[in-house]
Amino acid sequence: MGKNDRDYSNGEIVVHWRPDAPCIHCEACHDDLPLVFDPKRRPWVNLSYETSERIIETVNKCPSGALSYSEVK
């Protein structure tokens, strides 16, 4: 895990942000779920605004692989 990596959880899933992937800042995540992924807010990821299923769909669209997820066990 890199020093700038972050993990965000809602108790069901954990979204992993790996900016060194590198994130290409295409904003696909923000365009799809602007309340969940807001680069102007800190922290910029807030999973409480959407269902885990919708978040997973959006994370799977990340073209750079900077976003990924895992299920909470």
Secondary structure as UniProt FT lines:
FT   TURN            3..4
FT   STRAND          6..9
FT   STRAND          13..17
FT   TURN            19..22
FT   HELIX           28..32
FT   TURN            34..36
FT   TURN            39..40
FT   HELIX           47..49
FT   HELIX           52..59
FT   TURN            60..61
FT   STRAND          67..71
//
